[in-house]
Amino acid sequence: MSLVDLPGAFDTSRIVKLRHQLASHPLMTTESLAALALRVDPRNVRLHDGERDLSGNMSELLISDPTRQSLRNALDNLDRSKAFIQVSNVRSDLLYAPLVEAFIDEVVRYLPGQQRELVHRDAAVYLASPESMTPFHVDQEETFLCHIRGPKTLWVWSHLDRSVLSERALETFFREGTLREIVYRPEVQPRAKELELQPGDAVFMPTGAPHAAMTGADVTVSFSVLFNTPGSMETVETFRANHLLRRLGLNPPPVGHSPMQDALKRHGMVALRRLVELATGRKLEAYSFL
Ligand SMILES: [Fe+2]
């Protein structure tokens, strides 16, 4: 049985709503996912317990809890508080890794040949209280948000709509990894695609597509499968190169304006990493922050 219903030709540049088959999987019960949250390295669990609105900054709101005490409280009171719990690096868990790999392997078969050597694979879990908000944000990865429990309204904006987020805001996000400049403005709301999610619904979101969510009258659970194709990582690299060029006082053309210029900028990033390696004697990973 397949884990996700993909159309024949899967286009990673489009937001698309699909169906998945994870909701009835034994690892997807709220109890199993709560146990995962309590078992993984506490640095991989971030939470916020309290009111949040669309304009909240997830980088600042979500905190890690080394003692796991606030996490236990949030999990115990999930149905009557306003908590949001994010478990990342799920692929590092021995119990969940095979399921994450199986899902991604299934998706890879539908990608164009040159996009199948994925740069990054992982998954994250989101547990949220009833009537609680996930503020406006973007992610670096391509995301399959698989909805598992409860009703959720998801708003997604096009990753190409610069009236929602500017080139500069995305450059800062991809270079620094913070949401400092990813700011929600009420006037962008009509430009969102609004999707009502029930268990079994999945939404694919391209890298850099802004999104936010509001849960309905029940605890909600979502399982996001995350990856980067070579193509999405090239986009990330080009934003990072533009950020550096802007820091040098230049005014680079937007990402996607000229594929040849974008490729040159990425070559520049590779050269810069080699230079840092030579200067520091330290080996850097491909696509590491500079
Ligand atoms: Fe997200």
py3Dmol code that shows the C-alpha trace and the ligand (Angstrom):
import py3Dmol

protein = """\
ATOM      1  CA  MET A   1       0.000   0.000   0.000  1.00  0.00           C
ATOM      2  CA  SER A   2       1.293   3.451  -0.866  1.00  0.00           C
ATOM      3  CA  LEU A   3       1.832   6.020   1.882  1.00  0.00           C
ATOM      4  CA  VAL A   4       0.822   9.039  -0.214  1.00  0.00           C
ATOM      5  CA  ASP A   5      -1.345   9.399  -3.324  1.00  0.00           C
ATOM      6  CA  LEU A   6       0.827  11.225  -5.828  1.00  0.00           C
ATOM      7  CA  PRO A   7      -0.229  12.247  -9.306  1.00  0.00           C
ATOM      8  CA  GLY A   8       1.783  10.766 -12.192  1.00  0.00           C
ATOM      9  CA  ALA A   9       3.883  13.889 -12.775  1.00  0.00           C
ATOM     10  CA  PHE A  10       4.739  15.546  -9.488  1.00  0.00           C
ATOM     11  CA  ASP A  11       5.697  19.217  -9.777  1.00  0.00           C
ATOM     12  CA  THR A  12       7.716  20.453  -6.774  1.00  0.00           C
ATOM     13  CA  SER A  13       7.114  24.088  -7.732  1.00  0.00           C
ATOM     14  CA  ARG A  14       3.374  23.941  -6.970  1.00  0.00           C
ATOM     15  CA  ILE A  15       1.344  23.874  -3.755  1.00  0.00           C
ATOM     16  CA  VAL A  16      -0.868  20.793  -3.973  1.00  0.00           C
ATOM     17  CA  LYS A  17      -3.350  19.063  -1.674  1.00  0.00           C
ATOM     18  CA  LEU A  18      -3.238  15.261  -1.690  1.00  0.00           C
ATOM     19  CA  ARG A  19      -4.263  12.298   0.465  1.00  0.00           C
ATOM     20  CA  HIS A  20      -1.929  10.164   2.572  1.00  0.00           C
ATOM     21  CA  GLN A  21      -2.230   6.865   4.456  1.00  0.00           C
ATOM     22  CA  LEU A  22      -0.242   7.651   7.622  1.00  0.00           C
ATOM     23  CA  ALA A  23      -3.164   8.669   9.858  1.00  0.00           C
ATOM     24  CA  SER A  24      -3.986   5.086  10.936  1.00  0.00           C
ATOM     25  CA  HIS A  25      -0.336   4.024  11.336  1.00  0.00           C
ATOM     26  CA  PRO A  26       0.436   2.826  14.914  1.00  0.00           C
ATOM     27  CA  LEU A  27       3.356   5.287  15.157  1.00  0.00           C
ATOM     28  CA  MET A  28       0.975   8.190  14.496  1.00  0.00           C
ATOM     29  CA  THR A  29      -1.154   7.930  17.642  1.00  0.00           C
ATOM     30  CA  THR A  30      -0.929  10.987  19.868  1.00  0.00           C
ATOM     31  CA  GLU A  31       0.452   8.753  22.639  1.00  0.00           C
ATOM     32  CA  SER A  32       3.226   7.380  20.418  1.00  0.00           C
ATOM     33  CA  LEU A  33       4.193  10.860  19.208  1.00  0.00           C
ATOM     34  CA  ALA A  34       4.122  12.232  22.771  1.00  0.00           C
ATOM     35  CA  ALA A  35       6.464   9.389  23.779  1.00  0.00           C
ATOM     36  CA  LEU A  36       8.738  10.357  20.873  1.00  0.00           C
ATOM     37  CA  ALA A  37       8.796  13.970  22.094  1.00  0.00           C
ATOM     38  CA  LEU A  38       9.809  12.784  25.568  1.00  0.00           C
ATOM     39  CA  ARG A  39      12.465  10.346  24.307  1.00  0.00           C
ATOM     40  CA  VAL A  40      14.439  12.400  21.765  1.00  0.00           C
ATOM     41  CA  ASP A  41      17.243  14.824  22.590  1.00  0.00           C
ATOM     42  CA  PRO A  42      15.477  17.803  24.271  1.00  0.00           C
ATOM     43  CA  ARG A  43      17.263  20.134  21.838  1.00  0.00           C
ATOM     44  CA  ASN A  44      15.058  18.634  19.096  1.00  0.00           C
ATOM     45  CA  VAL A  45      11.841  19.623  20.882  1.00  0.00           C
ATOM     46  CA  ARG A  46      10.635  23.207  21.011  1.00  0.00           C
ATOM     47  CA  LEU A  47       7.385  24.442  22.444  1.00  0.00           C
ATOM     48  CA  HIS A  48       5.249  27.424  23.310  1.00  0.00           C
ATOM     49  CA  ASP A  49       2.402  27.377  25.809  1.00  0.00           C
ATOM     50  CA  GLY A  50       0.151  30.452  25.619  1.00  0.00           C
ATOM     51  CA  GLU A  51      -1.614  32.706  23.146  1.00  0.00           C
ATOM     52  CA  ARG A  52      -0.087  33.116  19.666  1.00  0.00           C
ATOM     53  CA  ASP A  53      -1.297  35.155  16.731  1.00  0.00           C
ATOM     54  CA  LEU A  54      -0.483  35.096  13.019  1.00  0.00           C
ATOM     55  CA  SER A  55       2.257  37.687  13.407  1.00  0.00           C
ATOM     56  CA  GLY A  56       4.158  35.821  16.152  1.00  0.00           C
ATOM     57  CA  ASN A  57       7.824  35.043  15.503  1.00  0.00           C
ATOM     58  CA  MET A  58       8.330  31.281  15.815  1.00  0.00           C
ATOM     59  CA  SER A  59      12.125  31.713  16.186  1.00  0.00           C
ATOM     60  CA  GLU A  60      11.522  33.698  19.380  1.00  0.00           C
ATOM     61  CA  LEU A  61       8.365  32.014  20.695  1.00  0.00           C
ATOM     62  CA  LEU A  62       9.478  28.386  20.649  1.00  0.00           C
ATOM     63  CA  ILE A  63      11.845  27.324  23.393  1.00  0.00           C
ATOM     64  CA  SER A  64      13.664  24.115  24.249  1.00  0.00           C
ATOM     65  CA  ASP A  65      13.167  22.573  27.667  1.00  0.00           C
ATOM     66  CA  PRO A  66      16.249  20.619  28.847  1.00  0.00           C
ATOM     67  CA  THR A  67      14.394  19.371  31.962  1.00  0.00           C
ATOM     68  CA  ARG A  68      11.371  18.202  29.911  1.00  0.00           C
ATOM     69  CA  GLN A  69       9.130  19.495  32.753  1.00  0.00           C
ATOM     70  CA  SER A  70       7.316  22.130  30.640  1.00  0.00           C
ATOM     71  CA  LEU A  71       7.067  19.564  27.859  1.00  0.00           C
ATOM     72  CA  ARG A  72       5.371  17.062  30.186  1.00  0.00           C
ATOM     73  CA  ASN A  73       2.967  19.789  31.390  1.00  0.00           C
ATOM     74  CA  ALA A  74       2.163  20.823  27.816  1.00  0.00           C
ATOM     75  CA  LEU A  75       1.556  17.210  26.723  1.00  0.00           C
ATOM     76  CA  ASP A  76      -0.588  16.444  29.794  1.00  0.00           C
ATOM     77  CA  ASN A  77      -2.736  19.553  29.222  1.00  0.00           C
ATOM     78  CA  LEU A  78      -2.751  19.640  25.436  1.00  0.00           C
ATOM     79  CA  ASP A  79      -6.565  19.456  25.241  1.00  0.00           C
ATOM     80  CA  ARG A  80      -7.134  22.439  27.553  1.00  0.00           C
ATOM     81  CA  SER A  81      -4.195  24.787  27.028  1.00  0.00           C
ATOM     82  CA  LYS A  82      -2.853  26.765  24.039  1.00  0.00           C
ATOM     83  CA  ALA A  83       0.299  24.754  23.508  1.00  0.00           C
ATOM     84  CA  PHE A  84       2.283  24.089  20.346  1.00  0.00           C
ATOM     85  CA  ILE A  85       4.989  21.419  20.361  1.00  0.00           C
ATOM     86  CA  GLN A  86       7.454  20.821  17.524  1.00  0.00           C
ATOM     87  CA  VAL A  87       9.639  17.705  17.388  1.00  0.00           C
ATOM     88  CA  SER A  88      12.349  17.922  14.734  1.00  0.00           C
ATOM     89  CA  ASN A  89      15.042  15.516  13.453  1.00  0.00           C
ATOM     90  CA  VAL A  90      12.514  12.666  13.689  1.00  0.00           C
ATOM     91  CA  ARG A  91      14.645  10.663  11.247  1.00  0.00           C
ATOM     92  CA  SER A  92      17.220  10.280  14.018  1.00  0.00           C
ATOM     93  CA  ASP A  93      14.761   8.120  15.982  1.00  0.00           C
ATOM     94  CA  LEU A  94      15.235   4.401  15.302  1.00  0.00           C
ATOM     95  CA  LEU A  95      11.506   3.669  15.506  1.00  0.00           C
ATOM     96  CA  TYR A  96      10.432   6.435  13.110  1.00  0.00           C
ATOM     97  CA  ALA A  97      13.381   6.447  10.678  1.00  0.00           C
ATOM     98  CA  PRO A  98      12.138   3.525   8.512  1.00  0.00           C
ATOM     99  CA  LEU A  99       8.741   5.196   8.054  1.00  0.00           C
ATOM    100  CA  VAL A 100      10.320   8.549   7.116  1.00  0.00           C
ATOM    101  CA  GLU A 101      12.632   6.807   4.635  1.00  0.00           C
ATOM    102  CA  ALA A 102       9.783   4.778   3.126  1.00  0.00           C
ATOM    103  CA  PHE A 103       7.693   7.927   2.608  1.00  0.00           C
ATOM    104  CA  ILE A 104      10.559   9.828   1.010  1.00  0.00           C
ATOM    105  CA  ASP A 105      11.591   6.866  -1.155  1.00  0.00           C
ATOM    106  CA  GLU A 106       8.028   6.764  -2.459  1.00  0.00           C
ATOM    107  CA  VAL A 107       8.073  10.483  -3.294  1.00  0.00           C
ATOM    108  CA  VAL A 108      11.501  10.273  -4.958  1.00  0.00           C
ATOM    109  CA  ARG A 109      10.141   7.905  -7.600  1.00  0.00           C
ATOM    110  CA  TYR A 110       7.875  10.709  -8.853  1.00  0.00           C
ATOM    111  CA  LEU A 111      10.617  13.345  -9.083  1.00  0.00           C
ATOM    112  CA  PRO A 112      12.430  14.164 -12.339  1.00  0.00           C
ATOM    113  CA  GLY A 113      15.599  12.051 -12.722  1.00  0.00           C
ATOM    114  CA  GLN A 114      18.019  14.916 -11.994  1.00  0.00           C
ATOM    115  CA  GLN A 115      16.177  15.748  -8.734  1.00  0.00           C
ATOM    116  CA  ARG A 116      16.270  12.297  -7.142  1.00  0.00           C
ATOM    117  CA  GLU A 117      19.615  12.583  -5.312  1.00  0.00           C
ATOM    118  CA  LEU A 118      18.156  14.373  -2.303  1.00  0.00           C
ATOM    119  CA  VAL A 119      20.412  16.698  -0.339  1.00  0.00           C
ATOM    120  CA  HIS A 120      18.440  16.442   2.898  1.00  0.00           C
ATOM    121  CA  ARG A 121      15.733  14.117   4.338  1.00  0.00           C
ATOM    122  CA  ASP A 122      13.920  14.402   7.644  1.00  0.00           C
ATOM    123  CA  ALA A 123      10.550  14.775   9.332  1.00  0.00           C
ATOM    124  CA  ALA A 124       8.966  16.835  12.091  1.00  0.00           C
ATOM    125  CA  VAL A 125       5.946  16.373  14.337  1.00  0.00           C
ATOM    126  CA  TYR A 126       3.548  19.123  15.422  1.00  0.00           C
ATOM    127  CA  LEU A 127       1.172  18.668  18.341  1.00  0.00           C
ATOM    128  CA  ALA A 128      -1.186  21.547  19.096  1.00  0.00           C
ATOM    129  CA  SER A 129      -4.024  22.438  21.444  1.00  0.00           C
ATOM    130  CA  PRO A 130      -7.531  23.236  20.184  1.00  0.00           C
ATOM    131  CA  GLU A 131      -8.107  26.735  18.754  1.00  0.00           C
ATOM    132  CA  SER A 132      -4.412  27.581  18.666  1.00  0.00           C
ATOM    133  CA  MET A 133      -2.344  29.348  16.057  1.00  0.00           C
ATOM    134  CA  THR A 134       0.853  28.403  14.218  1.00  0.00           C
ATOM    135  CA  PRO A 135       2.226  31.835  13.239  1.00  0.00           C
ATOM    136  CA  PHE A 136       3.273  32.866   9.717  1.00  0.00           C
ATOM    137  CA  HIS A 137       6.676  31.415   8.793  1.00  0.00           C
ATOM    138  CA  VAL A 138       8.728  29.741   6.060  1.00  0.00           C
ATOM    139  CA  ASP A 139      10.877  26.608   6.068  1.00  0.00           C
ATOM    140  CA  GLN A 140      14.057  25.791   4.227  1.00  0.00           C
ATOM    141  CA  GLU A 141      12.820  22.385   3.089  1.00  0.00           C
ATOM    142  CA  GLU A 142      10.207  21.125   0.689  1.00  0.00           C
ATOM    143  CA  THR A 143       7.402  19.951   2.956  1.00  0.00           C
ATOM    144  CA  PHE A 144       4.770  17.234   2.822  1.00  0.00           C
ATOM    145  CA  LEU A 145       2.496  18.218   5.676  1.00  0.00           C
ATOM    146  CA  CYS A 146       0.546  15.036   6.483  1.00  0.00           C
ATOM    147  CA  HIS A 147      -2.381  15.857   8.716  1.00  0.00           C
ATOM    148  CA  ILE A 148      -3.046  13.142  11.294  1.00  0.00           C
ATOM    149  CA  ARG A 149      -5.610  14.300  13.878  1.00  0.00           C
ATOM    150  CA  GLY A 150      -8.228  17.033  14.389  1.00  0.00           C
ATOM    151  CA  PRO A 151      -9.360  19.882  12.149  1.00  0.00           C
ATOM    152  CA  LYS A 152      -6.835  22.460  10.964  1.00  0.00           C
ATOM    153  CA  THR A 153      -7.034  25.469   8.660  1.00  0.00           C
ATOM    154  CA  LEU A 154      -3.821  26.010   6.717  1.00  0.00           C
ATOM    155  CA  TRP A 155      -2.974  29.188   4.843  1.00  0.00           C
ATOM    156  CA  VAL A 156      -0.206  28.899   2.224  1.00  0.00           C
ATOM    157  CA  TRP A 157       1.210  31.644   0.044  1.00  0.00           C
ATOM    158  CA  SER A 158       3.151  31.171  -3.187  1.00  0.00           C
ATOM    159  CA  HIS A 159       6.925  30.929  -2.713  1.00  0.00           C
ATOM    160  CA  LEU A 160       7.223  33.191  -5.784  1.00  0.00           C
ATOM    161  CA  ASP A 161       4.980  36.028  -4.548  1.00  0.00           C
ATOM    162  CA  ARG A 162       7.347  38.875  -3.643  1.00  0.00           C
ATOM    163  CA  SER A 163       4.429  41.049  -2.510  1.00  0.00           C
ATOM    164  CA  VAL A 164       4.140  38.639   0.446  1.00  0.00           C
ATOM    165  CA  LEU A 165       7.862  38.296   1.250  1.00  0.00           C
ATOM    166  CA  SER A 166      10.621  40.369  -0.317  1.00  0.00           C
ATOM    167  CA  GLU A 167      13.855  39.048  -1.817  1.00  0.00           C
ATOM    168  CA  ARG A 168      15.734  40.604   1.100  1.00  0.00           C
ATOM    169  CA  ALA A 169      13.542  38.902   3.729  1.00  0.00           C
ATOM    170  CA  LEU A 170      14.123  35.510   2.082  1.00  0.00           C
ATOM    171  CA  GLU A 171      17.855  36.175   1.679  1.00  0.00           C
ATOM    172  CA  THR A 172      18.113  36.837   5.412  1.00  0.00           C
ATOM    173  CA  PHE A 173      16.065  33.753   6.267  1.00  0.00           C
ATOM    174  CA  PHE A 174      18.083  31.378   4.089  1.00  0.00           C
ATOM    175  CA  ARG A 175      21.446  32.859   5.093  1.00  0.00           C
ATOM    176  CA  GLU A 176      20.854  33.275   8.834  1.00  0.00           C
ATOM    177  CA  GLY A 177      18.174  30.650   9.471  1.00  0.00           C
ATOM    178  CA  THR A 178      16.090  33.083  11.534  1.00  0.00           C
ATOM    179  CA  LEU A 179      12.575  34.427  10.954  1.00  0.00           C
ATOM    180  CA  ARG A 180      13.670  37.969  11.898  1.00  0.00           C
ATOM    181  CA  GLU A 181      12.468  39.471   8.605  1.00  0.00           C
ATOM    182  CA  ILE A 182       9.656  37.000   7.881  1.00  0.00           C
ATOM    183  CA  VAL A 183       6.884  39.342   8.969  1.00  0.00           C
ATOM    184  CA  TYR A 184       3.139  38.834   8.519  1.00  0.00           C
ATOM    185  CA  ARG A 185       1.139  41.801   7.226  1.00  0.00           C
ATOM    186  CA  PRO A 186      -2.696  41.626   7.245  1.00  0.00           C
ATOM    187  CA  GLU A 187      -2.874  42.906   3.648  1.00  0.00           C
ATOM    188  CA  VAL A 188      -1.298  39.661   2.362  1.00  0.00           C
ATOM    189  CA  GLN A 189      -4.129  37.523   3.784  1.00  0.00           C
ATOM    190  CA  PRO A 190      -6.285  37.607   0.595  1.00  0.00           C
ATOM    191  CA  ARG A 191      -3.310  36.237  -1.370  1.00  0.00           C
ATOM    192  CA  ALA A 192      -3.244  33.016   0.690  1.00  0.00           C
ATOM    193  CA  LYS A 193      -4.596  29.681  -0.422  1.00  0.00           C
ATOM    194  CA  GLU A 194      -6.880  28.538   2.423  1.00  0.00           C
ATOM    195  CA  LEU A 195      -7.042  24.768   2.950  1.00  0.00           C
ATOM    196  CA  GLU A 196      -9.270  22.959   5.449  1.00  0.00           C
ATOM    197  CA  LEU A 197      -7.407  19.855   6.631  1.00  0.00           C
ATOM    198  CA  GLN A 198      -8.847  16.666   8.071  1.00  0.00           C
ATOM    199  CA  PRO A 199      -6.939  13.487   9.009  1.00  0.00           C
ATOM    200  CA  GLY A 200      -5.620  11.881   5.815  1.00  0.00           C
ATOM    201  CA  ASP A 201      -5.124  15.194   3.992  1.00  0.00           C
ATOM    202  CA  ALA A 202      -1.595  16.151   2.904  1.00  0.00           C
ATOM    203  CA  VAL A 203      -0.292  19.411   1.485  1.00  0.00           C
ATOM    204  CA  PHE A 204       2.929  19.725  -0.471  1.00  0.00           C
ATOM    205  CA  MET A 205       4.635  23.114  -0.060  1.00  0.00           C
ATOM    206  CA  PRO A 206       7.687  24.204  -2.082  1.00  0.00           C
ATOM    207  CA  THR A 207      10.757  25.566  -0.273  1.00  0.00           C
ATOM    208  CA  GLY A 208      10.126  29.101   0.941  1.00  0.00           C
ATOM    209  CA  ALA A 209       6.314  29.010   0.652  1.00  0.00           C
ATOM    210  CA  PRO A 210       5.057  31.064   3.642  1.00  0.00           C
ATOM    211  CA  HIS A 211       2.371  29.347   5.704  1.00  0.00           C
ATOM    212  CA  ALA A 212       0.389  29.567   8.936  1.00  0.00           C
ATOM    213  CA  ALA A 213      -2.286  27.428  10.574  1.00  0.00           C
ATOM    214  CA  MET A 214      -5.164  27.580  13.037  1.00  0.00           C
ATOM    215  CA  THR A 215      -6.446  24.458  14.744  1.00  0.00           C
ATOM    216  CA  GLY A 216     -10.133  23.698  15.282  1.00  0.00           C
ATOM    217  CA  ALA A 217     -11.994  22.334  18.315  1.00  0.00           C
ATOM    218  CA  ASP A 218      -9.701  19.396  19.037  1.00  0.00           C
ATOM    219  CA  VAL A 219      -6.071  18.543  19.684  1.00  0.00           C
ATOM    220  CA  THR A 220      -4.309  18.393  16.321  1.00  0.00           C
ATOM    221  CA  VAL A 221      -1.365  16.376  15.108  1.00  0.00           C
ATOM    222  CA  SER A 222       0.579  16.826  11.873  1.00  0.00           C
ATOM    223  CA  PHE A 223       3.576  14.879  10.605  1.00  0.00           C
ATOM    224  CA  SER A 224       5.695  16.819   8.112  1.00  0.00           C
ATOM    225  CA  VAL A 225       8.058  14.932   5.847  1.00  0.00           C
ATOM    226  CA  LEU A 226      10.863  17.271   4.799  1.00  0.00           C
ATOM    227  CA  PHE A 227      13.485  17.098   2.082  1.00  0.00           C
ATOM    228  CA  ASN A 228      15.582  19.188  -0.254  1.00  0.00           C
ATOM    229  CA  THR A 229      15.984  18.289  -3.888  1.00  0.00           C
ATOM    230  CA  PRO A 230      19.162  19.526  -5.610  1.00  0.00           C
ATOM    231  CA  GLY A 231      16.934  22.158  -7.262  1.00  0.00           C
ATOM    232  CA  SER A 232      15.546  23.561  -3.997  1.00  0.00           C
ATOM    233  CA  MET A 233      19.035  23.596  -2.469  1.00  0.00           C
ATOM    234  CA  GLU A 234      20.257  25.599  -5.470  1.00  0.00           C
ATOM    235  CA  THR A 235      17.523  28.144  -4.730  1.00  0.00           C
ATOM    236  CA  VAL A 236      18.634  28.331  -1.088  1.00  0.00           C
ATOM    237  CA  GLU A 237      22.271  28.760  -2.155  1.00  0.00           C
ATOM    238  CA  THR A 238      21.403  31.562  -4.564  1.00  0.00           C
ATOM    239  CA  PHE A 239      19.491  33.461  -1.865  1.00  0.00           C
ATOM    240  CA  ARG A 240      22.520  33.076   0.408  1.00  0.00           C
ATOM    241  CA  ALA A 241      24.858  34.344  -2.325  1.00  0.00           C
ATOM    242  CA  ASN A 242      22.617  37.364  -2.888  1.00  0.00           C
ATOM    243  CA  HIS A 243      22.650  38.082   0.836  1.00  0.00           C
ATOM    244  CA  LEU A 244      26.453  38.118   0.804  1.00  0.00           C
ATOM    245  CA  LEU A 245      26.571  40.289  -2.313  1.00  0.00           C
ATOM    246  CA  ARG A 246      24.186  42.778  -0.708  1.00  0.00           C
ATOM    247  CA  ARG A 247      26.434  42.884   2.361  1.00  0.00           C
ATOM    248  CA  LEU A 248      29.229  43.907  -0.006  1.00  0.00           C
ATOM    249  CA  GLY A 249      27.110  46.880  -1.110  1.00  0.00           C
ATOM    250  CA  LEU A 250      25.988  45.310  -4.410  1.00  0.00           C
ATOM    251  CA  ASN A 251      22.444  45.020  -5.727  1.00  0.00           C
ATOM    252  CA  PRO A 252      22.162  41.467  -7.125  1.00  0.00           C
ATOM    253  CA  PRO A 253      19.354  40.514  -9.521  1.00  0.00           C
ATOM    254  CA  PRO A 254      16.569  38.470  -7.875  1.00  0.00           C
ATOM    255  CA  VAL A 255      16.830  34.690  -7.637  1.00  0.00           C
ATOM    256  CA  GLY A 256      15.535  33.125 -10.867  1.00  0.00           C
ATOM    257  CA  HIS A 257      16.073  36.278 -12.948  1.00  0.00           C
ATOM    258  CA  SER A 258      19.010  34.731 -14.836  1.00  0.00           C
ATOM    259  CA  PRO A 259      19.796  31.005 -14.453  1.00  0.00           C
ATOM    260  CA  MET A 260      23.353  31.652 -15.681  1.00  0.00           C
ATOM    261  CA  GLN A 261      23.987  34.379 -13.103  1.00  0.00           C
ATOM    262  CA  ASP A 262      22.412  32.212 -10.404  1.00  0.00           C
ATOM    263  CA  ALA A 263      24.799  29.364 -11.314  1.00  0.00           C
ATOM    264  CA  LEU A 264      27.789  31.729 -11.165  1.00  0.00           C
ATOM    265  CA  LYS A 265      26.762  32.948  -7.727  1.00  0.00           C
ATOM    266  CA  ARG A 266      26.515  29.351  -6.490  1.00  0.00           C
ATOM    267  CA  HIS A 267      29.979  28.592  -7.866  1.00  0.00           C
ATOM    268  CA  GLY A 268      31.119  31.629  -5.896  1.00  0.00           C
ATOM    269  CA  MET A 269      29.648  30.144  -2.716  1.00  0.00           C
ATOM    270  CA  VAL A 270      31.524  26.858  -3.293  1.00  0.00           C
ATOM    271  CA  ALA A 271      34.770  28.798  -3.899  1.00  0.00           C
ATOM    272  CA  LEU A 272      34.196  30.843  -0.748  1.00  0.00           C
ATOM    273  CA  ARG A 273      33.758  27.674   1.324  1.00  0.00           C
ATOM    274  CA  ARG A 274      37.039  26.287  -0.055  1.00  0.00           C
ATOM    275  CA  LEU A 275      38.712  29.579   0.877  1.00  0.00           C
ATOM    276  CA  VAL A 276      37.340  29.384   4.438  1.00  0.00           C
ATOM    277  CA  GLU A 277      38.544  25.761   4.644  1.00  0.00           C
ATOM    278  CA  LEU A 278      42.029  26.776   3.520  1.00  0.00           C
ATOM    279  CA  ALA A 279      42.130  29.711   5.923  1.00  0.00           C
ATOM    280  CA  THR A 280      40.843  27.800   8.948  1.00  0.00           C
ATOM    281  CA  GLY A 281      41.988  24.224   8.257  1.00  0.00           C
ATOM    282  CA  ARG A 282      38.393  23.205   9.022  1.00  0.00           C
ATOM    283  CA  LYS A 283      36.352  20.979   6.702  1.00  0.00           C
ATOM    284  CA  LEU A 284      32.951  22.509   5.878  1.00  0.00           C
ATOM    285  CA  GLU A 285      29.919  20.548   4.819  1.00  0.00           C
ATOM    286  CA  ALA A 286      28.374  21.173   1.406  1.00  0.00           C
ATOM    287  CA  TYR A 287      25.777  23.943   1.719  1.00  0.00           C
ATOM    288  CA  SER A 288      26.965  24.875   5.229  1.00  0.00           C
ATOM    289  CA  PHE A 289      26.239  28.405   6.445  1.00  0.00           C
ATOM    290  CA  LEU A 290      29.000  30.898   5.756  1.00  0.00           C
TER     291      LEU A 290
END
"""
ligand_1 = """\
1
LIG
Fe 6.279 25.089 8.602
"""
view = py3Dmol.view(width=600, height=400)
view.addModel(protein, "pdb")
view.setStyle({"model": 0}, {"cartoon": {"style": "trace"}})
view.addModel(ligand_1, "xyz")
view.setStyle({"model": 1}, {"stick": {}})
view.zoomTo()
view.show()
